[in-house]
């Protein structure tokens, strides 16, 4: 009985330690991604795994919400929000998988996470070097159900969420939300081919 209790405590400590460190959520995926990117060519299974690794740590529903004007997001029903988040994720995943060169690194160093809001939000800064050139990535993350999930990626001071928000706001000045959603679906389909 004492051994079972001890094992339970150790297991809970491990889970808590993992959840408490957002750097682990990022670095774990990055190690596997870098291994795949070192291959001379990727088969279909490898490509699907790359897509998963590029997006598994992201909360696409929250990122999708951040890309729309607040009043537009608030006006949508749950089904429309889910549909937008799904198609947005598909577009971003497919686009990211097409531009693998930007994910290759020779080395990566992570700064200690900057925790805030009762340790439920964090910024994780990664310094990536490839062919002697450094890029700085900042993952904006939240702790959700014991897992750290990113909702924005800032690459060399350019926010992914802000970039899409500006693009989508421009589109929504002349088109409806439905037309924006169709544009995103078509873009995801084109990139997927």
For each residue, the residues with C-beta under 8 A, 3 or more apart:
1: 4 5
2: 5 6
3: 6 7
4: 1 7 8
5: 1 2 8 9
6: 2 3 9 10
7: 3 4 10 11
8: 4 5 11 12
9: 5 6 12 13
10: 6 7 13 14
11: 7 8 14 15
12: 8 9 15 16
13: 9 10 16 17
14: 10 11 17 18
15: 11 12 18 19 146
16: 12 13 19 20
17: 13 14 20 21
18: 14 15 21 24
19: 15 16 143 146 147 148
20: 16 17 119
21: 17 18 24 25 113 148
22: 25 26 113 122 124 139 141 143 148
23: 26 27 110 112 113 124
24: 18 21 27 28 148
25: 21 22 28 29 57 141 147 148 149
26: 22 23 29 30 57 110 124 126 139 148 150
27: 23 24 30 31 108 110
28: 24 25 31 32
29: 25 26 32 33 53 56 57
30: 26 27 33 34 105 108 126
31: 27 28 34 35
32: 28 29 35 36 49 53
33: 29 30 36 37 50 53 54 103
34: 30 31 37 38 104 105
35: 31 32 38
36: 32 33 39 42 46 49 50 53
37: 33 34 50 100 103 104
38: 34 35
39: 36 42 46
40:
41:
42: 36 39 46 47 50
43: 46 47
44: 47 48
45: 48 49
46: 36 39 42 43 49 50
47: 42 43 44 50 51 97
48: 44 45 51 52
49: 32 36 45 46 52 53
50: 33 36 37 42 46 47 53 54 97 100
51: 47 48 54 55 93 94 96 97
52: 48 49 55 56
53: 29 32 33 36 49 50 56
54: 33 50 51 93 96 97 103
55: 51 52 58 60 89 92 93 96
56: 29 52 53
57: 25 26 29 139 148 149 150
58: 55 63 89 149 150 151 153
59: 62 63 142 144 149 150 151
60: 55 63 64 85 86 88 89 92
61: 64 65 81 82 85
62: 59 65 66 142 149 151
63: 58 59 60 66 67 88 92 150 151 152 160 161
64: 60 61 67 68 81 84 85 88 89
65: 61 62 68 73 81 85
66: 62 63 151 152 161 165
67: 63 64 88 161 164 165 168
68: 64 65 72 73 84 165 168 172
69: 72 73 165 168 169 172
70: 73 74
71: 74 75
72: 68 69 75 76 172 177
73: 65 68 69 70 76 81
74: 70 71
75: 71 72 177
76: 72 73 80 81 84 177
77: 80 81
78: 81 82
79: 82 83
80: 76 77 83 84 177 181
81: 61 64 65 73 76 77 78 84 85
82: 61 78 79 85 86
83: 79 80 86 87 181
84: 64 68 76 80 81 87 88 177 181 184
85: 60 61 64 65 81 82 88 89
86: 60 82 83 89 90
87: 83 84 90 91 181 184 185 188
88: 60 63 64 67 84 85 91 92 164 184
89: 55 58 60 64 85 86 92 93
90: 86 87 93 94 185 188 192
91: 87 88 94 95 184 187 188 191
92: 55 60 63 88 89 95 96
93: 51 54 55 89 90 96 97
94: 51 90 91 97 98 188 191 192
95: 91 92 98 99 187 191
96: 51 54 55 92 93 99 103
97: 47 50 51 54 93 94 100
98: 94 95 191
99: 95 96 102 103
100: 37 50 97 103 104
101: 104
102: 99
103: 33 37 54 96 99 100
104: 34 37 100 101 130
105: 30 34 108 128 129 130
106: 129 130 131
107: 128 129
108: 27 30 105 126 127 128 129
109: 126 127
110: 23 26 27 124 125 126 127
111: 114 124 125 126 127
112: 23
113: 21 22 23 122 123 124 141
114: 111 122 123 124 125
115: 119 121 122
116: 119 121 122
117: 120 121
118:
119: 20 115 116 122 143
120: 117 142 143
121: 115 116 117 140 141 142 143
122: 22 113 114 115 116 119 141 142 143 148
123: 113 114 138 139 140 141
124: 22 23 26 110 111 113 114 138 139 141
125: 110 111 114 136 137 138 139
126: 26 30 108 109 110 111 136 137 138 139
127: 108 109 110 111 134 135 136
128: 105 107 108 134 135 136 137
129: 105 106 107 108 132 133 134 135
130: 104 105 106 133 135
131: 106
132: 129
133: 129 130
134: 127 128 129
135: 127 128 129 130 155 156
136: 125 126 127 128 155 156 157
137: 125 126 128 153 154 155
138: 123 124 125 126 153 154
139: 22 26 57 123 124 125 126 150 152 153 154
140: 121 123 150 151 152 153 154
141: 22 25 113 121 122 123 124 148 149 150 151
142: 59 62 120 121 122 148 149 151
143: 19 22 119 120 121 122 146 147 148 149
144: 59 147 148 149
145:
146: 15 19 143
147: 19 25 143 144
148: 19 21 22 24 25 26 57 122 141 142 143 144
149: 25 57 58 59 62 141 142 143 144
150: 26 57 58 59 63 139 140 141 153
151: 58 59 62 63 66 140 141 142 161
152: 63 66 139 140 159 160 161 162
153: 58 137 138 139 140 150 159 160
154: 137 138 139 140 157 158 159 160
155: 135 136 137 158 160
156: 135 136
157: 136 154
158: 154 155 162 163
159: 152 153 154 162 163
160: 63 152 153 154 155 163 164
161: 63 66 67 151 152 164 165
162: 152 158 159 165 166
163: 158 159 160 166 167
164: 67 88 160 161 167 168
165: 66 67 68 69 161 162 168 169
166: 162 163 169 170
167: 163 164 170 171
168: 67 68 69 164 165 171 172 180
169: 69 165 166 172 173
170: 166 167 173
171: 167 168 174 175 179 180 183
172: 68 69 72 168 169 175 176 177 180
173: 169 170
174: 171
175: 171 172 179 180 183
176: 172 179 180
177: 72 75 76 80 84 172 180 181
178: 181 182
179: 171 175 176 182 183
180: 168 171 172 175 176 177 183 184
181: 80 83 84 87 177 178 184 185
182: 178 179 185 186
183: 171 175 179 180 186 187
184: 84 87 88 91 180 181 187 188
185: 87 90 181 182 188 189
186: 182 183 189 190
187: 91 95 183 184 190 191
188: 87 90 91 94 184 185 191 192
189: 185 186 192 193
190: 186 187 193
191: 91 94 95 98 187 188
192: 90 94 188 189
193: 189 190
